[in-house]
Amino acid sequence: MSANIRDRIVVFRLSQDEYRSLKEACDSRGARNLSDFTRSEVLATLQGGTLAGHLTRRLAMIEAEIAIMQSAIARLNQSVDEVSHAASASQR
């Protein structure tokens, strides 16, 4: 059994957009769950609370969000191509 028993709870509210961003960051980093991800990020900020460390983590989050947007754009482009090809085929 661990000497550091986790017996404290912290609760905070998020907007729908904040929650979505947090969930996407959690998913993109492959974290077990949202609680573990959030705890590790908060503790990392406290332990390595330098500006450079914060900026590095923030940049990683931005890069993850960009990757998610690029994936969504690629899916949209593929859908547009499929619709365009279907329309071209039906006109023949």
N, CA, C and O atoms as a GROMACS GRO file, in nm:
protein
  368
    1MET      N    1   0.083  -0.118   0.000
    1MET     CA    2   0.000   0.000   0.000
    1MET      C    3   0.088   0.125   0.000
    1MET      O    4   0.192   0.128   0.066
    2SER      N    5   0.048   0.224  -0.072
    2SER     CA    6   0.126   0.347  -0.087
    2SER      C    7   0.120   0.432   0.039
    2SER      O    8   0.017   0.438   0.107
    3ALA      N    9   0.233   0.496   0.071
    3ALA     CA   10   0.237   0.586   0.185
    3ALA      C   11   0.162   0.716   0.154
    3ALA      O   12   0.118   0.785   0.246
    4ASN      N   13   0.147   0.748   0.027
    4ASN     CA   14   0.075   0.869  -0.014
    4ASN      C   15  -0.068   0.835  -0.053
    4ASN      O   16  -0.100   0.826  -0.172
    5ILE      N   17  -0.151   0.816   0.045
    5ILE     CA   18  -0.291   0.782   0.019
    5ILE      C   19  -0.362   0.906  -0.035
    5ILE      O   20  -0.352   1.015   0.021
    6ARG      N   21  -0.433   0.887  -0.143
    6ARG     CA   22  -0.508   0.998  -0.203
    6ARG      C   23  -0.646   1.001  -0.141
    6ARG      O   24  -0.737   0.930  -0.184
    7ASP      N   25  -0.661   1.085  -0.040
    7ASP     CA   26  -0.789   1.094   0.030
    7ASP      C   27  -0.847   1.235   0.031
    7ASP      O   28  -0.933   1.268   0.113
    8ARG      N   29  -0.800   1.318  -0.061
    8ARG     CA   30  -0.850   1.454  -0.075
    8ARG      C   31  -0.910   1.473  -0.213
    8ARG      O   32  -0.863   1.414  -0.311
    9ILE      N   33  -1.013   1.554  -0.219
    9ILE     CA   34  -1.081   1.578  -0.346
    9ILE      C   35  -1.080   1.728  -0.376
    9ILE      O   36  -1.105   1.810  -0.287
   10VAL      N   37  -1.050   1.762  -0.500
   10VAL     CA   38  -1.054   1.900  -0.546
   10VAL      C   39  -1.158   1.905  -0.658
   10VAL      O   40  -1.158   1.822  -0.748
   11VAL      N   41  -1.245   2.003  -0.650
   11VAL     CA   42  -1.351   2.018  -0.750
   11VAL      C   43  -1.343   2.157  -0.808
   11VAL      O   44  -1.327   2.255  -0.735
   12PHE      N   45  -1.353   2.167  -0.941
   12PHE     CA   46  -1.362   2.297  -1.004
   12PHE      C   47  -1.451   2.286  -1.126
   12PHE      O   48  -1.464   2.179  -1.185
   13ARG      N   49  -1.512   2.395  -1.162
   13ARG     CA   50  -1.605   2.398  -1.275
   13ARG      C   51  -1.534   2.444  -1.402
   13ARG      O   52  -1.440   2.523  -1.398
   14LEU      N   53  -1.581   2.390  -1.513
   14LEU     CA   54  -1.528   2.426  -1.645
   14LEU      C   55  -1.642   2.462  -1.736
   14LEU      O   56  -1.754   2.413  -1.721
   15SER      N   57  -1.613   2.549  -1.831
   15SER     CA   58  -1.711   2.574  -1.936
   15SER      C   59  -1.711   2.453  -2.029
   15SER      O   60  -1.622   2.368  -2.022
   16GLN      N   61  -1.808   2.445  -2.115
   16GLN     CA   62  -1.816   2.334  -2.211
   16GLN      C   63  -1.690   2.332  -2.298
   16GLN      O   64  -1.636   2.224  -2.325
   17ASP      N   65  -1.645   2.449  -2.344
   17ASP     CA   66  -1.524   2.457  -2.427
   17ASP      C   67  -1.399   2.418  -2.350
   17ASP      O   68  -1.313   2.348  -2.403
   18GLU      N   69  -1.389   2.461  -2.224
   18GLU     CA   70  -1.274   2.423  -2.142
   18GLU      C   71  -1.269   2.273  -2.120
   18GLU      O   72  -1.163   2.211  -2.128
   19TYR      N   73  -1.386   2.214  -2.093
   19TYR     CA   74  -1.393   2.069  -2.072
   19TYR      C   75  -1.352   1.994  -2.199
   19TYR      O   76  -1.276   1.898  -2.193
   20ARG      N   77  -1.402   2.040  -2.314
   20ARG     CA   78  -1.367   1.976  -2.442
   20ARG      C   79  -1.216   1.982  -2.465
   20ARG      O   80  -1.155   1.883  -2.504
   21SER      N   81  -1.158   2.100  -2.441
   21SER     CA   82  -1.013   2.115  -2.460
   21SER      C   83  -0.935   2.024  -2.366
   21SER      O   84  -0.837   1.961  -2.406
   22LEU      N   85  -0.978   2.017  -2.241
   22LEU     CA   86  -0.912   1.931  -2.143
   22LEU      C   87  -0.924   1.785  -2.183
   22LEU      O   88  -0.827   1.710  -2.175
   23LYS      N   89  -1.041   1.745  -2.226
   23LYS     CA   90  -1.064   1.606  -2.268
   23LYS      C   91  -0.980   1.572  -2.391
   23LYS      O   92  -0.921   1.464  -2.398
   24GLU      N   93  -0.973   1.663  -2.488
   24GLU     CA   94  -0.893   1.639  -2.608
   24GLU      C   95  -0.745   1.628  -2.574
   24GLU      O   96  -0.674   1.542  -2.628
   25ALA      N   97  -0.698   1.714  -2.484
   25ALA     CA   98  -0.557   1.706  -2.441
   25ALA      C   99  -0.531   1.574  -2.370
   25ALA      O  100  -0.427   1.510  -2.392
   26CYS      N  101  -0.623   1.533  -2.288
   26CYS     CA  102  -0.611   1.405  -2.217
   26CYS      C  103  -0.605   1.290  -2.317
   26CYS      O  104  -0.518   1.203  -2.306
   27ASP      N  105  -0.694   1.289  -2.412
   27ASP     CA  106  -0.699   1.182  -2.513
   27ASP      C  107  -0.574   1.181  -2.600
   27ASP      O  108  -0.519   1.076  -2.631
   28SER      N  109  -0.530   1.300  -2.640
   28SER     CA  110  -0.414   1.306  -2.730
   28SER      C  111  -0.286   1.262  -2.661
   28SER      O  112  -0.192   1.218  -2.728
   29ARG      N  113  -0.280   1.273  -2.531
   29ARG     CA  114  -0.161   1.229  -2.458
   29ARG      C  115  -0.172   1.085  -2.410
   29ARG      O  116  -0.078   1.032  -2.350
   30GLY      N  117  -0.285   1.022  -2.436
   30GLY     CA  118  -0.301   0.882  -2.399
   30GLY      C  119  -0.312   0.858  -2.249
   30GLY      O  120  -0.275   0.752  -2.201
   31ALA      N  121  -0.362   0.957  -2.176
   31ALA     CA  122  -0.377   0.941  -2.031
   31ALA      C  123  -0.485   0.838  -2.000
   31ALA      O  124  -0.577   0.817  -2.079
   32ARG      N  125  -0.472   0.774  -1.884
   32ARG     CA  126  -0.569   0.671  -1.843
   32ARG      C  127  -0.710   0.727  -1.833
   32ARG      O  128  -0.806   0.667  -1.881
   33ASN      N  129  -0.720   0.844  -1.769
   33ASN     CA  130  -0.850   0.908  -1.753
   33ASN      C  131  -0.830   1.056  -1.725
   33ASN      O  132  -0.718   1.101  -1.703
   34LEU      N  133  -0.938   1.130  -1.727
   34LEU     CA  134  -0.932   1.275  -1.711
   34LEU      C  135  -0.879   1.316  -1.574
   34LEU      O  136  -0.804   1.412  -1.562
   35SER      N  137  -0.918   1.242  -1.471
   35SER     CA  138  -0.873   1.273  -1.336
   35SER      C  139  -0.721   1.259  -1.322
   35SER      O  140  -0.655   1.348  -1.268
   36ASP      N  141  -0.667   1.148  -1.369
   36ASP     CA  142  -0.522   1.127  -1.363
   36ASP      C  143  -0.447   1.233  -1.443
   36ASP      O  144  -0.346   1.286  -1.398
   37PHE      N  145  -0.498   1.262  -1.561
   37PHE     CA  146  -0.434   1.362  -1.646
   37PHE      C  147  -0.431   1.499  -1.578
   37PHE      O  148  -0.327   1.564  -1.573
   38THR      N  149  -0.546   1.540  -1.526
   38THR     CA  150  -0.555   1.671  -1.463
   38THR      C  151  -0.465   1.679  -1.340
   38THR      O  152  -0.394   1.778  -1.321
   39ARG      N  153  -0.468   1.574  -1.257
   39ARG     CA  154  -0.383   1.572  -1.139
   39ARG      C  155  -0.235   1.584  -1.177
   39ARG      O  156  -0.161   1.663  -1.118
   40SER      N  157  -0.193   1.505  -1.276
   40SER     CA  158  -0.052   1.508  -1.314
   40SER      C  159  -0.011   1.644  -1.371
   40SER      O  160   0.100   1.691  -1.345
   41GLU      N  161  -0.099   1.707  -1.447
   41GLU     CA  162  -0.068   1.839  -1.503
   41GLU      C  163  -0.059   1.945  -1.394
   41GLU      O  164   0.031   2.030  -1.396
   42VAL      N  165  -0.151   1.941  -1.299
   42VAL     CA  166  -0.148   2.039  -1.190
   42VAL      C  167  -0.023   2.020  -1.106
   42VAL      O  168   0.046   2.117  -1.074
   43LEU      N  169   0.007   1.895  -1.070
   43LEU     CA  170   0.126   1.869  -0.988
   43LEU      C  171   0.254   1.903  -1.063
   43LEU      O  172   0.349   1.952  -1.003
   44ALA      N  173   0.257   1.877  -1.193
   44ALA     CA  174   0.376   1.912  -1.272
   44ALA      C  175   0.395   2.063  -1.273
   44ALA      O  176   0.509   2.111  -1.269
   45THR      N  177   0.287   2.138  -1.279
   45THR     CA  178   0.296   2.283  -1.276
   45THR      C  179   0.352   2.330  -1.142
   45THR      O  180   0.433   2.422  -1.137
   46LEU      N  181   0.308   2.267  -1.035
   46LEU     CA  182   0.358   2.305  -0.903
   46LEU      C  183   0.505   2.270  -0.884
   46LEU      O  184   0.582   2.347  -0.827
   47GLN      N  185   0.543   2.152  -0.933
   47GLN     CA  186   0.680   2.105  -0.914
   47GLN      C  187   0.778   2.174  -1.009
   47GLN      O  188   0.890   2.207  -0.970
   48GLY      N  189   0.737   2.194  -1.130
   48GLY     CA  190   0.825   2.257  -1.228
   48GLY      C  191   0.767   2.389  -1.269
   48GLY      O  192   0.759   2.420  -1.388
   49GLY      N  193   0.728   2.469  -1.172
   49GLY     CA  194   0.653   2.589  -1.196
   49GLY      C  195   0.728   2.701  -1.265
   49GLY      O  196   0.692   2.818  -1.249
   50THR      N  197   0.830   2.670  -1.341
   50THR     CA  198   0.901   2.774  -1.413
   50THR      C  199   0.821   2.818  -1.534
   50THR      O  200   0.736   2.744  -1.584
   51LEU      N  201   0.847   2.936  -1.579
   51LEU     CA  202   0.781   2.987  -1.698
   51LEU      C  203   0.813   2.899  -1.819
   51LEU      O  204   0.726   2.870  -1.901
   52ALA      N  205   0.939   2.858  -1.830
   52ALA     CA  206   0.978   2.774  -1.944
   52ALA      C  207   0.903   2.641  -1.941
   52ALA      O  208   0.858   2.593  -2.045
   53GLY      N  209   0.889   2.582  -1.823
   53GLY     CA  210   0.814   2.456  -1.811
   53GLY      C  211   0.668   2.474  -1.848
   53GLY      O  212   0.609   2.390  -1.916
   54HIS      N  213   0.610   2.584  -1.801
   54HIS     CA  214   0.471   2.612  -1.834
   54HIS      C  215   0.454   2.632  -1.984
   54HIS      O  216   0.360   2.580  -2.043
   55LEU      N  217   0.544   2.707  -2.043
   55LEU     CA  218   0.535   2.733  -2.187
   55LEU      C  219   0.553   2.605  -2.268
   55LEU      O  220   0.487   2.585  -2.370
   56THR      N  221   0.642   2.518  -2.222
   56THR     CA  222   0.663   2.390  -2.290
   56THR      C  223   0.536   2.306  -2.286
   56THR      O  224   0.496   2.249  -2.388
   57ARG      N  225   0.473   2.299  -2.169
   57ARG     CA  226   0.348   2.222  -2.157
   57ARG      C  227   0.237   2.286  -2.240
   57ARG      O  228   0.160   2.216  -2.306
   58ARG      N  229   0.230   2.418  -2.237
   58ARG     CA  230   0.126   2.488  -2.314
   58ARG      C  231   0.146   2.467  -2.463
   58ARG      O  232   0.049   2.446  -2.536
   59LEU      N  233   0.270   2.473  -2.509
   59LEU     CA  234   0.300   2.449  -2.650
   59LEU      C  235   0.259   2.306  -2.688
   59LEU      O  236   0.204   2.285  -2.796
   60ALA      N  237   0.286   2.210  -2.602
   60ALA     CA  238   0.246   2.072  -2.630
   60ALA      C  239   0.095   2.062  -2.642
   60ALA      O  240   0.044   1.990  -2.728
   61MET      N  241   0.022   2.132  -2.556
   61MET     CA  242  -0.124   2.131  -2.565
   61MET      C  243  -0.172   2.194  -2.695
   61MET      O  244  -0.265   2.144  -2.759
   62ILE      N  245  -0.110   2.304  -2.734
   62ILE     CA  246  -0.147   2.371  -2.859
   62ILE      C  247  -0.119   2.280  -2.978
   62ILE      O  248  -0.200   2.270  -3.070
   63GLU      N  249  -0.003   2.213  -2.976
   63GLU     CA  250   0.030   2.121  -3.084
   63GLU      C  251  -0.071   2.007  -3.091
   63GLU      O  252  -0.109   1.963  -3.200
   64ALA      N  253  -0.116   1.958  -2.976
   64ALA     CA  254  -0.216   1.852  -2.974
   64ALA      C  255  -0.348   1.901  -3.033
   64ALA      O  256  -0.413   1.830  -3.109
   65GLU      N  257  -0.387   2.023  -2.997
   65GLU     CA  258  -0.510   2.080  -3.052
   65GLU      C  259  -0.500   2.100  -3.202
   65GLU      O  260  -0.596   2.076  -3.274
   66ILE      N  261  -0.384   2.143  -3.250
   66ILE     CA  262  -0.363   2.160  -3.394
   66ILE      C  263  -0.374   2.025  -3.465
   66ILE      O  264  -0.435   2.015  -3.572
   67ALA      N  265  -0.316   1.922  -3.405
   67ALA     CA  266  -0.325   1.788  -3.465
   67ALA      C  267  -0.470   1.742  -3.474
   67ALA      O  268  -0.509   1.680  -3.573
   68ILE      N  269  -0.548   1.770  -3.372
   68ILE     CA  270  -0.690   1.734  -3.372
   68ILE      C  271  -0.763   1.810  -3.484
   68ILE      O  272  -0.844   1.752  -3.556
   69MET      N  273  -0.733   1.939  -3.497
   69MET     CA  274  -0.797   2.019  -3.603
   69MET      C  275  -0.754   1.972  -3.741
   69MET      O  276  -0.836   1.966  -3.832
   70GLN      N  277  -0.627   1.937  -3.758
   70GLN     CA  278  -0.580   1.887  -3.887
   70GLN      C  279  -0.651   1.757  -3.923
   70GLN      O  280  -0.687   1.735  -4.039
   71SER      N  281  -0.672   1.673  -3.826
   71SER     CA  282  -0.743   1.547  -3.850
   71SER      C  283  -0.888   1.575  -3.892
   71SER      O  284  -0.940   1.512  -3.984
   72ALA      N  285  -0.951   1.669  -3.823
   72ALA     CA  286  -1.090   1.704  -3.858
   72ALA      C  287  -1.098   1.763  -3.998
   72ALA      O  288  -1.190   1.732  -4.073
   73ILE      N  289  -1.003   1.847  -4.033
   73ILE     CA  290  -1.000   1.907  -4.168
   73ILE      C  291  -0.979   1.799  -4.273
   73ILE      O  292  -1.043   1.802  -4.379
   74ALA      N  293  -0.892   1.704  -4.246
   74ALA     CA  294  -0.868   1.594  -4.341
   74ALA      C  295  -0.995   1.512  -4.361
   74ALA      O  296  -1.027   1.473  -4.474
   75ARG      N  297  -1.069   1.486  -4.252
   75ARG     CA  298  -1.196   1.413  -4.264
   75ARG      C  299  -1.297   1.493  -4.345
   75ARG      O  300  -1.369   1.436  -4.427
   76LEU      N  301  -1.304   1.624  -4.322
   76LEU     CA  302  -1.395   1.709  -4.398
   76LEU      C  303  -1.358   1.710  -4.546
   76LEU      O  304  -1.445   1.700  -4.632
   77ASN      N  305  -1.229   1.723  -4.575
   77ASN     CA  306  -1.184   1.722  -4.714
   77ASN      C  307  -1.220   1.590  -4.782
   77ASN      O  308  -1.263   1.588  -4.897
   78GLN      N  309  -1.203   1.481  -4.711
   78GLN     CA  310  -1.237   1.350  -4.766
   78GLN      C  311  -1.387   1.342  -4.795
   78GLN      O  312  -1.428   1.289  -4.899
   79SER      N  313  -1.468   1.393  -4.704
   79SER     CA  314  -1.613   1.392  -4.725
   79SER      C  315  -1.652   1.477  -4.846
   79SER      O  316  -1.735   1.437  -4.926
   80VAL      N  317  -1.590   1.594  -4.858
   80VAL     CA  318  -1.618   1.681  -4.973
   80VAL      C  319  -1.578   1.611  -5.102
   80VAL      O  320  -1.652   1.615  -5.200
   81ASP      N  321  -1.462   1.545  -5.103
   81ASP     CA  322  -1.418   1.472  -5.222
   81ASP      C  323  -1.515   1.361  -5.258
   81ASP      O  324  -1.547   1.341  -5.375
   82GLU      N  325  -1.563   1.289  -5.157
   82GLU     CA  326  -1.658   1.180  -5.183
   82GLU      C  327  -1.788   1.233  -5.241
   82GLU      O  328  -1.843   1.175  -5.335
   83VAL      N  329  -1.838   1.344  -5.187
   83VAL     CA  330  -1.961   1.404  -5.238
   83VAL      C  331  -1.938   1.455  -5.380
   83VAL      O  332  -2.025   1.439  -5.466
   84SER      N  333  -1.824   1.516  -5.405
   84SER     CA  334  -1.793   1.568  -5.537
   84SER      C  335  -1.784   1.455  -5.640
   84SER      O  336  -1.836   1.467  -5.751
   85HIS      N  337  -1.719   1.346  -5.602
   85HIS     CA  338  -1.707   1.233  -5.695
   85HIS      C  339  -1.842   1.167  -5.720
   85HIS      O  340  -1.871   1.123  -5.831
   86ALA      N  341  -1.924   1.160  -5.616
   86ALA     CA  342  -2.057   1.102  -5.632
   86ALA      C  343  -2.142   1.188  -5.725
   86ALA      O  344  -2.216   1.137  -5.809
   87ALA      N  345  -2.130   1.321  -5.709
   87ALA     CA  346  -2.205   1.412  -5.795
   87ALA      C  347  -2.158   1.402  -5.940
   87ALA      O  348  -2.238   1.406  -6.033
   88SER      N  349  -2.026   1.389  -5.959
   88SER     CA  350  -1.972   1.376  -6.094
   88SER      C  351  -2.017   1.245  -6.159
   88SER      O  352  -2.050   1.241  -6.278
   89ALA      N  353  -2.019   1.140  -6.081
   89ALA     CA  354  -2.059   1.009  -6.133
   89ALA      C  355  -2.208   1.009  -6.170
   89ALA      O  356  -2.247   0.946  -6.268
   90SER      N  357  -2.290   1.078  -6.093
   90SER     CA  358  -2.434   1.079  -6.122
   90SER      C  359  -2.467   1.166  -6.243
   90SER      O  360  -2.574   1.150  -6.301
   91GLN      N  361  -2.377   1.256  -6.282
   91GLN     CA  362  -2.402   1.341  -6.398
   91GLN      C  363  -2.363   1.272  -6.528
   91GLN      O  364  -2.396   1.320  -6.636
   92ARG      N  365  -2.293   1.161  -6.518
   92ARG     CA  366  -2.245   1.093  -6.640
   92ARG      C  367  -2.353   1.013  -6.703
   92ARG      O  368  -2.330   0.950  -6.806
   0.00000   0.00000   0.00000
